[in-house]
Amino acid sequence: MRPMRKTCLGLGALLGLLVAAGCARTVTVIAPPAQPEGTVMMHRPIYEVEDVTWVLFELEGQRIELTGDPRRPALRFDSANLRVSGSGGVNLFQGSYNMLHYQVQIAPMSSTRMAGPEEKMELERRFFAVLGRVTTWTRKGDLLALGEGAQSLALFTRQTEPIAEPWRHAPR
């Protein structure tokens, strides 16, 4: 690679890091050893949607009404482990994710396989399918939108009252 191209790529990467740093706080993450002799320290921004429990209230334009039901579809992005976990309403799920600026990629997830009422199972199937399509996020106050490009797929509200979060202690 020519020296000028290396310089341009390096400057582009530096600019991207500076923009990301302006939008988020920073945390140090210990990564798996890159070489046998030690660990590598990486710095990664923590985004405002991480480390918060988000409860689903709209999916693909359809409002979700689950009044009185304590097991609502919800998720949480864990910045320390880069894991997403939550409840589909019946089953618990977990997986990994990557976030950069307002883009997010959720890797294929695992979930428990309990049965529930058909209505909730259908909502859960749709919710899991949408999570697999998500590429972007936006937040305004206590609202989070996950989307595919510019199209909003799922709307969440920030969990403000304490709820049981059994997925936070689910075995990996």
ROSEVEX-76826 format. One record per atom (N, C-alpha, C): x negated, y, z negated; residue number from 1; residue in one letter. Coordinates in Angstrom, 2 decimals, padded with zeros to 5 digits, m for minus. Example, Ala and Ser with C-alpha at 12.3 -4.5 7.8 and 13.67 -1.06 7.14 Angstrom:
<r <m013.19 m005.69 m007.80> 1 a> <r <m012.30 m004.50 m007.80> 1 a> <r <m013.20 m003.30 m007.80> 1 a> <r <m012.85 m002.25 m007.08> 2 s> <r <m013.67 m001.06 m007.14> 2 s> <r <m012.90 000.03 m007.87> 2 s> 
This chain:
<r <m000.85 m001.18 000.00> 1 m> <r <000.00 000.00 000.00> 1 m> <r <m000.89 001.24 000.00> 1 m> <r <m000.53 002.21 000.77> 2 r> <r <m001.33 003.43 000.88> 2 r> <r <m001.23 004.25 m000.40> 2 r> <r <m002.31 004.99 m000.77> 3 p> <r <m002.32 005.79 m002.01> 3 p> <r <m001.18 006.79 m002.09> 3 p> <r <m000.80 007.43 m000.98> 4 m> <r <000.27 008.42 m000.99> 4 m> <r <001.60 007.77 m001.35> 4 m> <r <001.86 006.57 m000.80> 5 r> <r <003.11 005.86 m001.08> 5 r> <r <003.16 005.48 m002.56> 5 r> <r <002.02 005.01 m003.10> 6 k> <r <001.97 004.65 m004.53> 6 k> <r <002.29 005.87 m005.39> 6 k> <r <001.73 007.01 m005.03> 7 t> <r <001.96 008.24 m005.78> 7 t> <r <003.43 008.63 m005.73> 7 t> <r <004.05 008.55 m004.56> 8 c> <r <005.47 008.90 m004.41> 8 c> <r <006.34 007.95 m005.21> 8 c> <r <006.03 006.66 m005.15> 9 l> <r <006.83 005.68 m005.92> 9 l> <r <006.67 005.93 m007.42> 9 l> <r <005.44 006.23 m007.84> 10 g> <r <005.19 006.51 m009.26> 10 g> <r <005.94 007.74 m009.73> 10 g> <r <005.93 008.80 m008.92> 11 l> <r <006.65 010.03 m009.28> 11 l> <r <008.15 009.79 m009.32> 11 l> <r <008.67 008.98 m008.38> 12 g> <r <010.10 008.67 m008.38> 12 g> <r <010.49 007.91 m009.63> 12 g> <r <009.67 006.94 m010.04> 13 a> <r <009.96 006.18 m011.26> 13 a> <r <009.92 007.09 m012.47> 13 a> <r <008.92 007.99 m012.54> 14 l> <r <008.81 008.92 m013.66> 14 l> <r <010.02 009.84 m013.72> 14 l> <r <010.47 010.35 m012.59> 15 l> <r <011.64 011.21 m012.54> 15 l> <r <012.87 010.47 m013.06> 15 l> <r <013.04 009.22 m012.64> 16 g> <r <014.16 008.41 m013.12> 16 g> <r <014.13 008.24 m014.63> 16 g> <r <012.95 008.00 m015.19> 17 l> <r <012.83 007.86 m016.65> 17 l> <r <013.17 009.16 m017.36> 17 l> <r <012.73 010.29 m016.81> 18 l> <r <013.03 011.57 m017.43> 18 l> <r <014.52 011.86 m017.42> 18 l> <r <015.19 011.55 m016.34> 19 v> <r <016.64 011.76 m016.27> 19 v> <r <017.33 010.87 m017.29> 19 v> <r <016.92 009.60 m017.37> 20 a> <r <017.54 008.68 m018.33> 20 a> <r <017.30 009.15 m019.75> 20 a> <r <016.12 009.66 m020.04> 21 a> <r <015.82 010.12 m021.39> 21 a> <r <016.68 011.31 m021.77> 21 a> <r <017.03 012.15 m020.82> 22 g> <r <017.87 013.31 m021.11> 22 g> <r <019.30 012.93 m021.44> 22 g> <r <019.76 011.73 m021.03> 23 c> <r <021.13 011.31 m021.24> 23 c> <r <021.29 010.37 m022.43> 23 c> <r <020.21 010.01 m023.08> 24 a> <r <020.32 008.98 m024.11> 24 a> <r <019.18 009.12 m025.11> 24 a> <r <019.37 008.47 m026.27> 25 r> <r <018.28 008.38 m027.22> 25 r> <r <017.41 007.20 m026.82> 25 r> <r <016.26 007.04 m027.43> 26 t> <r <015.33 006.00 m027.02> 26 t> <r <015.08 005.04 m028.18> 26 t> <r <014.90 003.78 m027.86> 27 v> <r <014.59 002.76 m028.85> 27 v> <r <013.42 001.94 m028.32> 27 v> <r <012.62 001.40 m029.22> 28 t> <r <011.54 000.51 m028.83> 28 t> <r <012.04 m000.91 m028.94> 28 t> <r <011.86 m001.68 m027.89> 29 v> <r <012.31 m003.06 m027.85> 29 v> <r <011.07 m003.94 m027.72> 29 v> <r <010.99 m004.98 m028.54> 30 i> <r <009.91 m005.94 m028.40> 30 i> <r <010.34 m006.96 m027.37> 30 i> <r <009.62 m007.03 m026.27> 31 a> <r <009.96 m007.96 m025.19> 31 a> <r <009.21 m009.27 m025.39> 31 a> <r <009.66 m010.33 m024.75> 32 p> <r <008.90 m011.58 m024.82> 32 p> <r <007.49 m011.35 m024.30> 32 p> <r <006.53 m012.11 m024.79> 33 p> <r <005.15 m011.88 m024.36> 33 p> <r <005.01 m011.98 m022.84> 33 p> <r <004.35 m010.98 m022.26> 34 a> <r <004.09 m010.99 m020.83> 34 a> <r <002.88 m011.85 m020.54> 34 a> <r <001.99 m011.91 m021.53> 35 q> <r <000.77 m012.70 m021.41> 35 q> <r <000.61 m013.46 m022.72> 35 q> <r <m000.08 m014.57 m022.71> 36 p> <r <m000.22 m015.38 m023.92> 36 p> <r <m000.81 m014.64 m025.11> 36 p> <r <m001.61 m013.58 m024.86> 37 e> <r <m002.29 m012.97 m025.98> 37 e> <r <m001.49 m011.93 m026.77> 37 e> <r <m000.26 m011.59 m026.39> 38 g> <r <000.46 m010.60 m027.19> 38 g> <r <001.82 m010.25 m026.65> 38 g> <r <002.45 m009.28 m027.32> 39 t> <r <003.76 m008.82 m026.88> 39 t> <r <003.62 m007.49 m026.18> 39 t> <r <004.62 m007.17 m025.40> 40 v> <r <004.63 m005.92 m024.65> 40 v> <r <005.67 m005.01 m025.27> 40 v> <r <005.31 m003.77 m025.51> 41 m> <r <006.26 m002.79 m026.03> 41 m> <r <006.87 m002.04 m024.87> 41 m> <r <008.21 m002.00 m024.82> 42 m> <r <008.90 m001.28 m023.76> 42 m> <r <009.81 m000.24 m024.41> 42 m> <r <009.95 000.89 m023.75> 43 h> <r <010.88 001.92 m024.21> 43 h> <r <012.06 001.91 m023.26> 43 h> <r <013.25 001.96 m023.81> 44 r> <r <014.47 001.92 m023.04> 44 r> <r <015.46 002.87 m023.68> 44 r> <r <016.17 003.67 m022.91> 45 p> <r <017.17 004.55 m023.50> 45 p> <r <018.35 003.75 m024.07> 45 p> <r <018.95 004.28 m025.12> 46 i> <r <020.19 003.71 m025.65> 46 i> <r <021.30 004.65 m025.20> 46 i> <r <022.27 004.10 m024.50> 47 y> <r <023.34 004.91 m023.94> 47 y> <r <024.48 005.05 m024.93> 47 y> <r <025.26 006.10 m024.77> 48 e> <r <026.33 006.45 m025.69> 48 e> <r <027.46 005.42 m025.77> 48 e> <r <027.50 004.46 m024.87> 49 v> <r <028.53 003.43 m024.91> 49 v> <r <028.08 002.18 m025.64> 49 v> <r <026.81 002.14 m026.00> 50 e> <r <026.27 000.97 m026.69> 50 e> <r <026.50 001.09 m028.19> 50 e> <r <026.53 m000.08 m028.85> 51 d> <r <026.67 m000.18 m030.30> 51 d> <r <027.98 000.41 m030.80> 51 d> <r <029.00 000.32 m029.98> 52 v> <r <030.36 000.77 m030.29> 52 v> <r <031.31 m000.34 m029.84> 52 v> <r <032.35 m000.60 m030.61> 53 t> <r <033.36 m001.57 m030.18> 53 t> <r <034.42 m000.83 m029.36> 53 t> <r <034.69 m001.36 m028.15> 54 w> <r <035.64 m000.77 m027.22> 54 w> <r <036.82 m001.71 m027.04> 54 w> <r <038.04 m001.20 m027.22> 55 v> <r <039.26 m002.00 m027.12> 55 v> <r <039.96 m001.68 m025.80> 55 v> <r <040.28 m002.72 m025.05> 56 l> <r <040.92 m002.57 m023.74> 56 l> <r <042.35 m002.04 m023.89> 56 l> <r <042.71 m001.03 m023.07> 57 f> <r <044.11 m000.59 m023.05> 57 f> <r <044.68 m000.49 m021.64> 57 f> <r <043.82 m000.61 m020.61> 58 e> <r <044.32 m000.62 m019.24> 58 e> <r <043.40 m001.47 m018.39> 58 e> <r <044.00 m002.35 m017.57> 59 l> <r <043.24 m003.24 m016.72> 59 l> <r <043.78 m003.16 m015.30> 59 l> <r <042.93 m002.75 m014.36> 60 e> <r <043.30 m002.60 m012.96> 60 e> <r <044.58 m001.78 m012.78> 60 e> <r <044.65 m000.68 m013.52> 61 g> <r <045.79 000.22 m013.41> 61 g> <r <047.01 m000.17 m014.21> 61 g> <r <047.00 m001.30 m014.88> 62 q> <r <048.14 m001.77 m015.66> 62 q> <r <047.86 m001.59 m017.15> 62 q> <r <048.75 m000.86 m017.82> 63 r> <r <048.60 m000.64 m019.26> 63 r> <r <048.77 m001.95 m020.01> 63 r> <r <047.95 m002.17 m021.02> 64 i> <r <047.98 m003.40 m021.82> 64 i> <r <048.72 m003.11 m023.12> 64 i> <r <049.82 m003.79 m023.32> 65 e> <r <050.63 m003.63 m024.54> 65 e> <r <050.54 m004.91 m025.37> 65 e> <r <049.81 m004.86 m026.46> 66 l> <r <049.69 m006.01 m027.36> 66 l> <r <049.95 m005.55 m028.79> 66 l> <r <051.05 m004.90 m029.01> 67 t> <r <051.35 m004.35 m030.32> 67 t> <r <051.43 m005.45 m031.37> 67 t> <r <050.81 m005.20 m032.50> 68 g> <r <050.84 m006.12 m033.62> 68 g> <r <049.93 m007.33 m033.47> 68 g> <r <049.22 m007.45 m032.36> 69 d> <r <048.34 m008.59 m032.14> 69 d> <r <046.92 m008.22 m032.54> 69 d> <r <046.34 m008.88 m033.54> 70 p> <r <045.00 m008.50 m033.99> 70 p> <r <043.89 m008.91 m033.01> 70 p> <r <044.15 m009.86 m032.12> 71 r> <r <043.13 m010.32 m031.18> 71 r> <r <043.32 m009.65 m029.82> 71 r> <r <042.91 m008.42 m029.74> 72 r> <r <043.02 m007.66 m028.49> 72 r> <r <041.73 m007.83 m027.69> 72 r> <r <041.81 m007.77 m026.36> 73 p> <r <040.58 m007.79 m025.57> 73 p> <r <039.70 m006.60 m025.95> 73 p> <r <038.45 m006.88 m026.24> 74 a> <r <037.51 m005.85 m026.67> 74 a> <r <036.10 m006.29 m026.32> 74 a> <r <035.19 m005.32 m026.29> 75 l> <r <033.80 m005.66 m026.05> 75 l> <r <032.87 m004.70 m026.77> 75 l> <r <031.62 m005.11 m026.86> 76 r> <r <030.59 m004.32 m027.52> 76 r> <r <029.27 m004.59 m026.80> 76 r> <r <028.57 m003.52 m026.43> 77 f> <r <027.24 m003.62 m025.84> 77 f> <r <026.23 m003.45 m026.97> 77 f> <r <025.42 m004.46 m027.23> 78 d> <r <024.44 m004.44 m028.32> 78 d> <r <023.09 m004.02 m027.74> 78 d> <r <022.65 m002.80 m028.05> 79 s> <r <021.43 m002.25 m027.45> 79 s> <r <020.17 m002.96 m027.92> 79 s> <r <020.16 m003.49 m029.13> 80 a> <r <018.96 m004.14 m029.65> 80 a> <r <018.63 m005.43 m028.91> 80 a> <r <019.67 m006.16 m028.49> 81 n> <r <019.46 m007.46 m027.84> 81 n> <r <019.88 m007.48 m026.38> 81 n> <r <020.40 m006.36 m025.87> 82 l> <r <020.92 m006.27 m024.51> 82 l> <r <021.94 m007.37 m024.25> 82 l> <r <022.84 m007.55 m025.23> 83 r> <r <023.90 m008.55 m025.14> 83 r> <r <025.24 m007.84 m025.18> 83 r> <r <026.19 m008.35 m024.40> 84 v> <r <027.57 m007.88 m024.46> 84 v> <r <028.36 m009.03 m025.06> 84 v> <r <029.26 m008.70 m025.97> 85 s> <r <030.08 m009.74 m026.60> 85 s> <r <031.44 m009.16 m026.91> 85 s> <r <032.40 m010.03 m027.17> 86 g> <r <033.73 m009.54 m027.49> 86 g> <r <034.75 m010.65 m027.48> 86 g> <r <035.98 m010.22 m027.30> 87 s> <r <037.12 m011.13 m027.27> 87 s> <r <037.93 m010.84 m026.01> 87 s> <r <038.36 m011.91 m025.36> 88 g> <r <039.25 m011.76 m024.21> 88 g> <r <040.70 m011.68 m024.65> 88 g> <r <040.95 m011.77 m025.96> 89 g> <r <042.29 m011.80 m026.51> 89 g> <r <042.60 m013.16 m027.10> 89 g> <r <042.01 m014.21 m026.54> 90 v> <r <042.15 m015.58 m027.04> 90 v> <r <040.76 m016.13 m027.35> 90 v> <r <039.87 m016.04 m026.40> 91 n> <r <038.53 m016.61 m026.53> 91 n> <r <037.47 m015.54 m026.74> 91 n> <r <036.39 m015.95 m027.41> 92 l> <r <035.25 m015.07 m027.61> 92 l> <r <034.30 m015.25 m026.43> 92 l> <r <033.57 m014.19 m026.09> 93 f> <r <032.60 m014.28 m024.99> 93 f> <r <031.32 m013.58 m025.37> 93 f> <r <030.27 m013.92 m024.64> 94 q> <r <028.99 m013.25 m024.80> 94 q> <r <028.17 m013.42 m023.54> 94 q> <r <027.27 m012.51 m023.34> 95 g> <r <026.39 m012.56 m022.17> 95 g> <r <025.37 m011.46 m022.27> 95 g> <r <024.59 m011.28 m021.24> 96 s> <r <023.60 m010.22 m021.24> 96 s> <r <024.03 m009.13 m020.25> 96 s> <r <023.41 m007.99 m020.38> 97 y> <r <023.71 m006.88 m019.47> 97 y> <r <022.47 m006.03 m019.27> 97 y> <r <022.49 m005.24 m018.21> 98 n> <r <021.47 m004.22 m017.95> 98 n> <r <022.20 m002.92 m017.69> 98 n> <r <021.65 m001.84 m018.22> 99 m> <r <022.23 m000.52 m018.03> 99 m> <r <021.14 000.44 m017.59> 99 m> <r <021.44 001.24 m016.59> 100 l> <r <020.52 002.28 m016.15> 100 l> <r <021.38 003.46 m015.72> 100 l> <r <021.20 004.56 m016.41> 101 h> <r <022.02 005.75 m016.19> 101 h> <r <023.49 005.37 m016.33> 101 h> <r <024.29 005.55 m015.30> 102 y> <r <025.71 005.22 m015.38> 102 y> <r <026.03 003.94 m014.63> 102 y> <r <025.02 003.12 m014.44> 103 q> <r <025.23 001.82 m013.79> 103 q> <r <025.07 000.73 m014.84> 103 q> <r <025.85 m000.32 m014.68> 104 v> <r <025.76 m001.46 m015.60> 104 v> <r <025.97 m002.74 m014.79> 104 v> <r <025.24 m003.75 m015.18> 105 q> <r <025.40 m005.07 m014.56> 105 q> <r <025.57 m006.06 m015.70> 105 q> <r <026.68 m006.77 m015.67> 106 i> <r <026.96 m007.78 m016.70> 106 i> <r <026.68 m009.14 m016.07> 106 i> <r <025.77 m009.88 m016.69> 107 a> <r <025.40 m011.21 m016.18> 107 a> <r <026.55 m012.18 m016.46> 107 a> <r <026.57 m013.31 m015.76> 108 p> <r <027.61 m014.32 m016.06> 108 p> <r <027.63 m014.63 m017.56> 108 p> <r <028.83 m014.74 m018.09> 109 m> <r <029.01 m014.88 m019.54> 109 m> <r <029.45 m016.30 m019.89> 109 m> <r <029.27 m016.61 m021.16> 110 s> <r <029.82 m017.86 m021.70> 110 s> <r <030.97 m017.48 m022.62> 110 s> <r <031.90 m018.39 m022.81> 111 s> <r <033.02 m018.12 m023.71> 111 s> <r <033.48 m019.41 m024.35> 111 s> <r <034.21 m019.25 m025.44> 112 t> <r <034.86 m020.40 m026.04> 112 t> <r <035.98 m020.83 m025.10> 112 t> <r <036.58 m021.97 m025.34> 113 r> <r <037.62 m022.48 m024.43> 113 r> <r <038.87 m022.89 m025.19> 113 r> <r <039.40 m021.95 m025.96> 114 m> <r <040.64 m022.23 m026.68> 114 m> <r <041.83 m021.91 m025.78> 114 m> <r <042.93 m022.55 m026.06> 115 a> <r <044.17 m022.28 m025.33> 115 a> <r <045.00 m021.28 m026.12> 115 a> <r <045.84 m020.56 m025.41> 116 g> <r <046.71 m019.59 m026.06> 116 g> <r <047.96 m019.41 m025.22> 116 g> <r <048.82 m018.47 m025.62> 117 p> <r <050.02 m018.20 m024.84> 117 p> <r <049.66 m017.85 m023.40> 117 p> <r <050.44 m018.31 m022.44> 118 e> <r <050.12 m018.13 m021.02> 118 e> <r <049.91 m016.67 m020.65> 118 e> <r <050.71 m015.77 m021.20> 119 e> <r <050.56 m014.34 m020.90> 119 e> <r <049.18 m013.82 m021.31> 119 e> <r <048.73 m014.23 m022.50> 120 k> <r <047.41 m013.79 m022.97> 120 k> <r <046.29 m014.47 m022.19> 120 k> <r <046.50 m015.72 m021.80> 121 m> <r <045.48 m016.44 m021.02> 121 m> <r <045.31 m015.78 m019.65> 121 m> <r <046.41 m015.36 m019.04> 122 e> <r <046.34 m014.69 m017.74> 122 e> <r <045.62 m013.35 m017.86> 122 e> <r <045.94 m012.59 m018.91> 123 l> <r <045.25 m011.32 m019.15> 123 l> <r <043.76 m011.57 m019.35> 123 l> <r <043.41 m012.58 m020.10> 124 e> <r <042.01 m012.90 m020.36> 124 e> <r <041.28 m013.29 m019.06> 124 e> <r <041.91 m014.09 m018.22> 125 r> <r <041.30 m014.46 m016.94> 125 r> <r <041.02 m013.22 m016.09> 125 r> <r <041.98 m012.32 m016.03> 126 r> <r <041.81 m011.08 m015.28> 126 r> <r <040.70 m010.22 m015.88> 126 r> <r <040.68 m010.11 m017.20> 127 f> <r <039.67 m009.32 m017.91> 127 f> <r <038.26 m009.86 m017.62> 127 f> <r <038.07 m011.16 m017.74> 128 f> <r <036.76 m011.76 m017.47> 128 f> <r <036.36 m011.56 m016.01> 128 f> <r <037.31 m011.70 m015.08> 129 a> <r <037.00 m011.49 m013.66> 129 a> <r <036.57 m010.05 m013.41> 129 a> <r <037.24 m009.09 m014.03> 130 v> <r <036.88 m007.68 m013.87> 130 v> <r <035.48 m007.43 m014.43> 130 v> <r <035.16 m007.99 m015.59> 131 l> <r <033.83 m007.77 m016.16> 131 l> <r <032.74 m008.26 m015.21> 131 l> <r <033.02 m009.29 m014.45> 132 g> <r <032.05 m009.78 m013.47> 132 g> <r <031.87 m008.87 m012.28> 132 g> <r <032.80 m007.95 m012.05> 133 r> <r <032.73 m007.02 m010.91> 133 r> <r <032.19 m005.65 m011.30> 133 r> <r <032.08 m005.36 m012.57> 134 v> <r <031.72 m004.02 m013.05> 134 v> <r <030.31 m003.63 m012.59> 134 v> <r <030.19 m002.39 m012.09> 135 t> <r <028.88 m001.86 m011.68> 135 t> <r <028.61 m000.47 m012.27> 135 t> <r <029.66 000.21 m012.79> 136 t> <r <029.48 001.57 m013.31> 136 t> <r <030.24 001.75 m014.61> 136 t> <r <029.83 002.77 m015.36> 137 w> <r <030.57 003.16 m016.56> 137 w> <r <030.60 004.69 m016.64> 137 w> <r <031.66 005.19 m017.26> 138 t> <r <031.76 006.61 m017.60> 138 t> <r <032.43 006.70 m018.96> 138 t> <r <032.09 007.73 m019.70> 139 r> <r <032.69 007.93 m021.01> 139 r> <r <033.09 009.39 m021.14> 139 r> <r <034.28 009.58 m021.72> 140 k> <r <034.74 010.92 m022.05> 140 k> <r <035.37 010.83 m023.42> 140 k> <r <034.71 011.39 m024.42> 141 g> <r <035.20 011.31 m025.79> 141 g> <r <035.29 009.86 m026.25> 141 g> <r <036.47 009.46 m026.69> 142 d> <r <036.68 008.10 m027.19> 142 d> <r <037.17 007.15 m026.11> 142 d> <r <037.02 007.52 m024.85> 143 l> <r <037.46 006.66 m023.75> 143 l> <r <036.26 006.18 m022.93> 143 l> <r <036.29 004.92 m022.56> 144 l> <r <035.27 004.31 m021.72> 144 l> <r <035.95 003.72 m020.50> 144 l> <r <035.43 004.03 m019.32> 145 a> <r <035.92 003.43 m018.08> 145 a> <r <034.81 002.58 m017.49> 145 a> <r <035.13 001.33 m017.19> 146 l> <r <034.22 000.46 m016.46> 146 l> <r <034.77 000.33 m015.05> 146 l> <r <033.91 000.45 m014.06> 147 g> <r <034.40 000.43 m012.70> 147 g> <r <033.49 m000.31 m011.75> 147 g> <r <033.97 m000.38 m010.53> 148 e> <r <033.21 m000.94 m009.42> 148 e> <r <033.00 000.23 m008.47> 148 e> <r <031.80 000.79 m008.48> 149 g> <r <031.56 002.03 m007.74> 149 g> <r <032.42 003.14 m008.33> 149 g> <r <033.17 003.84 m007.48> 150 a> <r <034.03 004.94 m007.95> 150 a> <r <035.40 004.46 m008.42> 150 a> <r <035.72 003.19 m008.23> 151 q> <r <037.04 002.66 m008.61> 151 q> <r <037.04 002.21 m010.07> 151 q> <r <037.96 002.75 m010.86> 152 s> <r <038.10 002.35 m012.26> 152 s> <r <038.81 000.99 m012.33> 152 s> <r <038.21 000.06 m013.08> 153 l> <r <038.79 m001.27 m013.23> 153 l> <r <039.39 m001.50 m014.61> 153 l> <r <038.73 m000.96 m015.64> 154 a> <r <039.18 m001.20 m017.01> 154 a> <r <038.94 000.04 m017.86> 154 a> <r <039.94 000.39 m018.66> 155 l> <r <039.83 001.53 m019.57> 155 l> <r <039.89 001.03 m021.01> 155 l> <r <039.01 001.58 m021.83> 156 f> <r <038.90 001.18 m023.23> 156 f> <r <038.99 002.41 m024.11> 156 f> <r <039.39 002.19 m025.34> 157 t> <r <039.33 003.23 m026.35> 157 t> <r <038.37 002.79 m027.44> 157 t> <r <037.69 003.75 m028.02> 158 r> <r <036.73 003.46 m029.08> 158 r> <r <037.49 002.93 m030.30> 158 r> <r <037.01 001.84 m030.87> 159 q> <r <037.65 001.27 m032.06> 159 q> <r <037.35 002.18 m033.24> 159 q> <r <038.39 002.73 m033.85> 160 t> <r <038.19 003.66 m034.96> 160 t> <r <038.55 003.05 m036.31> 160 t> <r <039.41 002.05 m036.32> 161 e> <r <039.74 001.40 m037.59> 161 e> <r <039.03 000.05 m037.66> 161 e> <r <038.66 m000.36 m038.87> 162 p> <r <037.94 m001.63 m038.98> 162 p> <r <038.78 m002.81 m038.48> 162 p> <r <038.15 m003.66 m037.71> 163 i> <r <038.79 m004.89 m037.26> 163 i> <r <037.80 m006.03 m037.45> 163 i> <r <038.31 m007.22 m037.51> 164 a> <r <037.43 m008.38 m037.57> 164 a> <r <036.71 m008.50 m036.24> 164 a> <r <035.42 m008.68 m036.27> 165 e> <r <034.62 m008.84 m035.06> 165 e> <r <033.91 m010.18 m035.13> 165 e> <r <034.66 m011.29 m035.01> 166 p> <r <034.02 m012.59 m035.18> 166 p> <r <032.96 m012.88 m034.13> 166 p> <r <033.05 m012.23 m032.96> 167 w> <r <032.08 m012.50 m031.90> 167 w> <r <030.69 m012.00 m032.27> 167 w> <r <030.60 m011.08 m033.21> 168 r> <r <029.29 m010.55 m033.57> 168 r> <r <028.46 m011.60 m034.31> 168 r> <r <029.12 m012.65 m034.78> 169 h> <r <028.43 m013.70 m035.52> 169 h> <r <028.56 m015.04 m034.83> 169 h> <r <029.01 m015.03 m033.58> 170 a> <r <029.16 m016.28 m032.84> 170 a> <r <027.80 m016.88 m032.52> 170 a> <r <027.68 m018.19 m032.56> 171 p> <r <026.39 m018.82 m032.26> 171 p> <r <026.03 m018.57 m030.80> 171 p> <r <024.73 m018.48 m030.55> 172 r> <r <024.24 m018.24 m029.19> 172 r> <r <023.77 m019.51 m028.56> 172 r> 
